[in-house]
Structure formats: C-alpha cells, structure tokens
Amino acid sequence: MSAARDLIEVSGLRKSFGDTPVLKDVGFSAAPGTCTVLLGPSGSGKTTVLRSLNVLETPDAGLVRIGDASVDFGELPRDKGARRRAVTDLRSRSGMVFQSHHLFPHKTVLGNVIEGPVQVQGRPPAEAEVEARRLLDQVGLGGREAAYPSELSGGQQQRVGIARALALEPDVVLLDEPTSALDPELVGEVLAVIRDLSEQGWTMVIVTHEVRFARDVADQVLFLHDGVVAERGGAEVLTDPREERTQQFLRRVLEAR
C-alpha cells in the first residue's frame, strides 16, 4: 500500500459480535477519485467494513486511515478524550448514505441537508443553505427544498440522503446498499446520481448487489466471503471472476434479476 498515494488504507481489520467473527483480517486501499465496490453474500462482512470506515462500528483490531486521519483500533489511546478526538477526526472524513434514508421527518429537505454542516461543523447557516441548494439541484431535487420527507418518493428521499452526505464535504462517500429499500422503478434514478458522482471524481466505497451498475463505476471490486476478501481486482472480477465462490454468487444475483 502506498500511504502517499492512497486516500483510504485499511489493514488487519477484525470484528466479532459476541463469539461470532464477522471480519477476519480485512485490508484494502483506494486512491483518490476512485470507486470501490464491496460485494458478497449476506453475512459476509461487507456492511461491517463500510461502517468501520465511519466508526459506526468499532473494530476489535486493525488500522483505518482516510487522508491524514487514522485510528489503530488495536491500540486506542487510554485517555478517553484523546480516543474520542481520534475517532471524531476519522469519522469527519466520510459521509454515509444509508439503506433507508434516515432523514429527519420533522425537517424539510433543506433542513435535512444543512443539519450536519450547521450543527456538527459549525458552518454559517446562510453559507450552508447556498451549498445545500446547489447539491439539491445536482441530485435533481431543485425546487423541493420546502418539502418534507413524507411528501417524497423513496428514490427522492435517497437522493436527499446523498445530498446530505455531500454537504459535509467529505473526503470519501460511503453508500450502504443505497437502492435496496427502493421499489424497482425508482432504482435507476438513484444509480444515475451515483454514476454522476463517480464521473465527477468523488472517492466512494459502495456496498451493492447492483452488479451491472457496479461494472460501470467500479475501479476496484472486493468480493467478501466469510469475513475475508476472497477476491479482488478491477471490473473483471464482475465479468470473469477467478474464484468459484465469486462465480456462484454472481450467478445467483444475476439470475434473480
């Protein structure tokens, strides 16, 4: 791994829930402006990897670095304040897009997007609002700033979630199955926004089962199985996988669509 070149560096990542190991020595790196796709069957550990990058899950061991912020979870500072600062610094480098939107139902679209920049980052509301309106235009929701989440379709809500993540000006955008909770006819509009972000040079890590979409955007594919990276490479992992486990998974996914 090249720390000078790579924006993301993960090594020795381990995580267990109770007596069940979920991640077993996972490692990868990603250069700026690239899209990394995490694939694998349910329970393979891909979402736990994603959540570890944002410290929504605290790994038992391993190093996670984004930019110049890093945490070695096997050697966390004993001082609680120092530990909290290190975790907060790492978390601030990424913006998370969840499966089920997680929008504030009592806030407008605009209110949802400016919440993080104003309340977490302390940016002036007027400045945050200008940027939020630009981002809502970018995701195709200009003119819906005053709407509430209940007035939007699932696809529109997810696009607000993407704008909310971008509003934090993160180094990395993390997307956890961003289309899994959507009706099939709404999937395309969200994937189109993500494809645009890839073309604009955002660094992204995506958990998805949308294999055909992944072929279009992935610079790197990691296939996880039983808590380890069983196969890695470029988009050829999706078209000509070497490992039998990867081949079986792709057959099942593609036959189901």
C-alpha positions as CSV (number, residue, x, y, z in Angstrom):
1,M,0.0,0.0,0.0
2,S,1.2,3.5,-0.8
3,A,0.3,5.9,2.0
4,A,1.5,8.8,-0.1
5,R,-0.9,8.0,-3.0
6,D,-3.9,6.2,-1.4
7,L,-6.7,8.1,0.2
8,I,-8.0,5.1,2.1
9,E,-5.9,2.5,3.8
10,V,-7.4,-0.4,5.8
11,S,-5.3,-3.2,7.3
12,G,-5.8,-6.1,9.7
13,L,-9.5,-5.2,10.3
14,R,-11.1,-7.6,12.7
15,K,-14.6,-7.5,14.3
16,S,-16.6,-10.1,16.2
17,F,-20.2,-9.9,17.5
18,G,-20.2,-12.0,20.6
19,D,-18.5,-15.2,19.8
20,T,-19.1,-14.8,16.0
21,P,-16.2,-13.4,14.0
22,V,-17.5,-11.2,11.2
23,L,-14.3,-9.6,9.9
24,K,-11.1,-11.6,9.8
25,D,-8.0,-9.6,8.8
26,V,-9.6,-7.4,6.1
27,G,-7.4,-5.0,4.2
28,F,-7.5,-2.8,1.1
29,S,-6.5,0.6,-0.1
30,A,-8.1,3.1,-2.5
31,A,-6.7,6.0,-4.4
32,P,-8.4,9.5,-4.6
33,G,-11.2,9.7,-7.1
34,T,-11.8,6.0,-7.3
35,C,-14.9,3.9,-6.7
36,T,-14.5,0.7,-4.6
37,V,-17.4,-1.8,-4.7
38,L,-17.9,-4.3,-1.9
39,L,-19.8,-7.4,-2.9
40,G,-20.7,-10.6,-1.1
41,P,-23.5,-12.7,0.3
42,S,-25.4,-11.7,3.3
43,G,-23.3,-12.1,6.4
44,S,-20.0,-11.8,4.6
45,G,-19.0,-8.7,6.4
46,K,-19.2,-6.0,3.7
47,T,-21.5,-3.6,5.6
48,T,-19.4,-4.0,8.7
49,V,-16.4,-2.9,6.7
50,L,-18.3,0.1,5.5
51,R,-19.5,1.0,9.0
52,S,-16.0,0.6,10.4
53,L,-14.7,3.2,8.0
54,N,-17.1,5.7,9.6
55,V,-16.7,4.2,13.1
56,L,-20.4,3.4,13.3
57,E,-19.0,0.0,14.3
58,T,-15.8,-0.1,16.4
59,P,-13.5,-2.7,15.1
60,D,-11.7,-5.0,17.6
61,A,-8.4,-4.5,15.8
62,G,-6.9,-3.0,12.7
63,L,-5.9,0.3,11.2
64,V,-8.3,2.6,9.3
65,R,-6.8,5.7,7.6
66,I,-8.7,8.3,5.5
67,G,-6.4,11.1,4.4
68,D,-4.3,12.1,7.3
69,A,-6.7,10.8,9.9
70,S,-6.1,7.3,11.2
71,V,-7.1,5.1,14.1
72,D,-5.4,1.8,15.1
73,F,-8.3,0.1,16.9
74,G,-5.9,-2.4,18.4
75,E,-4.0,0.3,20.2
76,L,-6.6,3.0,21.0
77,P,-5.3,5.8,23.4
78,R,-6.1,5.1,27.0
79,D,-7.1,8.7,27.6
80,K,-10.8,8.9,26.7
81,G,-10.5,12.4,25.4
82,A,-7.7,11.5,23.0
83,R,-9.6,8.4,21.9
84,R,-12.7,10.4,21.2
85,R,-10.8,13.1,19.3
86,A,-9.1,10.4,17.1
87,V,-12.4,8.7,16.3
88,T,-14.2,12.0,15.6
89,D,-11.4,13.1,13.3
90,L,-11.6,9.8,11.3
91,R,-15.4,9.9,11.2
92,S,-15.4,13.5,9.9
93,R,-13.6,12.4,6.7
94,S,-16.5,10.4,5.3
95,G,-20.2,11.0,4.6
96,M,-22.6,8.0,5.0
97,V,-25.6,7.2,2.8
98,F,-27.8,4.6,4.5
99,Q,-30.1,1.9,3.1
100,S,-33.3,3.5,4.5
101,H,-32.5,7.2,4.1
102,H,-32.6,8.1,7.9
103,L,-34.0,11.6,7.2
104,F,-35.4,13.7,10.0
105,P,-39.2,13.5,9.3
106,H,-39.9,16.8,11.1
107,K,-37.4,18.8,8.9
108,T,-37.8,19.9,5.4
109,V,-35.5,18.7,2.6
110,L,-33.3,21.8,3.0
111,G,-33.3,21.4,6.8
112,N,-32.1,17.8,6.5
113,V,-29.2,18.8,4.2
114,I,-28.0,21.7,6.3
115,E,-28.3,19.9,9.6
116,G,-24.8,18.4,9.6
117,P,-22.9,21.4,8.2
118,V,-24.5,23.8,10.7
119,Q,-24.9,21.7,13.9
120,V,-21.9,19.4,13.6
121,Q,-19.4,21.5,11.6
122,G,-20.5,24.9,12.9
123,R,-20.8,26.5,9.4
124,P,-22.9,29.7,9.0
125,P,-26.5,28.7,8.1
126,A,-26.6,31.1,5.1
127,E,-23.4,29.5,3.7
128,A,-24.7,26.0,4.3
129,E,-28.0,26.9,2.6
130,V,-26.3,28.1,-0.6
131,E,-24.3,24.9,-0.8
132,A,-27.4,22.7,0.0
133,R,-29.4,24.3,-2.8
134,R,-26.6,23.6,-5.2
135,L,-26.4,20.0,-4.1
136,L,-30.2,19.5,-4.4
137,D,-30.0,20.9,-7.9
138,Q,-27.2,18.4,-8.6
139,V,-29.3,15.4,-7.4
140,G,-32.4,16.6,-9.4
141,L,-34.4,18.0,-6.5
142,G,-34.1,21.7,-7.1
143,G,-37.5,23.3,-6.1
144,R,-38.3,20.7,-3.5
145,E,-36.4,22.4,-0.7
146,A,-39.5,23.1,1.4
147,A,-41.0,19.6,1.0
148,Y,-41.0,17.1,3.9
149,P,-39.7,13.5,3.6
150,S,-43.2,12.1,3.8
151,E,-44.0,14.1,0.6
152,L,-41.2,12.4,-1.4
153,S,-40.8,9.1,-3.1
154,G,-38.3,6.6,-1.8
155,G,-35.9,7.5,-4.6
156,Q,-36.2,11.2,-3.9
157,Q,-35.6,10.6,-0.2
158,Q,-32.5,8.6,-1.0
159,R,-31.3,11.4,-3.3
160,V,-31.8,13.8,-0.3
161,G,-29.7,11.4,1.7
162,I,-26.9,11.6,-0.9
163,A,-27.0,15.4,-0.9
164,R,-26.9,15.4,2.9
165,A,-23.7,13.3,2.8
166,L,-22.1,15.5,0.2
167,A,-23.0,18.7,2.2
168,L,-20.4,17.6,4.8
169,E,-17.7,18.0,2.1
170,P,-16.2,14.6,3.0
171,D,-13.1,13.0,1.5
172,V,-15.0,9.8,1.0
173,V,-18.7,9.0,0.4
174,L,-19.8,5.6,1.8
175,L,-23.0,4.1,0.4
176,D,-24.6,1.1,2.1
177,E,-26.9,-0.7,-0.4
178,P,-28.4,2.6,-1.5
179,T,-31.1,1.1,-3.6
180,S,-32.1,-2.0,-1.5
181,A,-35.1,-0.3,0.1
182,L,-36.5,1.2,-3.2
183,D,-39.2,-0.1,-5.5
184,P,-37.6,-1.4,-8.7
185,E,-38.8,1.5,-10.8
186,L,-37.0,4.0,-8.6
187,V,-33.6,2.3,-8.6
188,G,-32.4,3.9,-11.8
189,E,-32.8,7.5,-10.7
190,V,-30.5,6.9,-7.6
191,L,-28.0,4.9,-9.6
192,A,-27.8,7.8,-12.1
193,V,-26.9,10.2,-9.4
194,I,-24.2,7.9,-8.0
195,R,-22.8,7.4,-11.5
196,D,-22.6,11.2,-11.9
197,L,-20.7,11.4,-8.6
198,S,-18.2,8.8,-9.9
199,E,-17.7,10.8,-13.1
200,Q,-17.1,14.0,-11.0
201,G,-14.3,12.3,-9.2
202,W,-15.7,11.6,-5.8
203,T,-14.0,8.9,-3.9
204,M,-16.6,6.3,-3.0
205,V,-17.0,3.0,-1.3
206,I,-20.3,1.2,-2.1
207,V,-22.0,-1.9,-0.9
208,T,-24.4,-3.0,-3.6
209,H,-25.9,-6.0,-5.3
210,E,-26.5,-4.0,-8.5
211,V,-23.8,-5.9,-10.4
212,R,-24.4,-4.3,-13.8
213,F,-24.2,-0.9,-12.3
214,A,-21.0,-1.9,-10.4
215,R,-19.4,-2.9,-13.7
216,D,-19.9,0.7,-14.9
217,V,-18.5,2.6,-11.9
218,A,-16.0,0.3,-10.1
219,D,-12.3,0.9,-10.2
220,Q,-11.9,-1.8,-7.6
221,V,-14.1,-4.7,-6.6
222,L,-13.7,-6.6,-3.3
223,F,-15.6,-9.8,-3.0
224,L,-16.1,-10.7,0.6
225,H,-16.9,-14.2,1.9
226,D,-16.9,-15.4,5.4
227,G,-15.3,-12.3,6.7
228,V,-12.3,-12.1,4.4
229,V,-11.6,-10.6,1.0
230,A,-11.9,-13.7,-1.2
231,E,-11.2,-12.0,-4.5
232,R,-10.1,-8.5,-5.5
233,G,-9.4,-6.7,-8.7
234,G,-10.9,-4.3,-11.2
235,A,-14.3,-4.7,-13.0
236,E,-13.0,-8.0,-14.4
237,V,-14.0,-9.6,-11.1
238,L,-17.6,-9.0,-12.2
239,T,-17.2,-10.3,-15.7
240,D,-14.5,-13.0,-15.4
241,P,-14.1,-14.0,-11.7
242,R,-11.4,-16.5,-10.8
243,E,-12.8,-17.8,-7.6
244,E,-15.6,-20.4,-7.6
245,R,-17.3,-18.6,-4.7
246,T,-17.4,-15.4,-6.6
247,Q,-18.7,-17.2,-9.7
248,Q,-21.5,-18.8,-7.7
249,F,-22.5,-15.5,-6.0
250,L,-22.7,-13.6,-9.3
251,R,-24.7,-16.4,-11.0
252,R,-27.3,-16.2,-8.1
253,V,-27.5,-12.4,-8.2
254,L,-27.8,-12.1,-11.9
255,E,-30.3,-15.0,-12.2
256,A,-32.5,-13.3,-9.6
257,R,-32.8,-10.1,-11.7
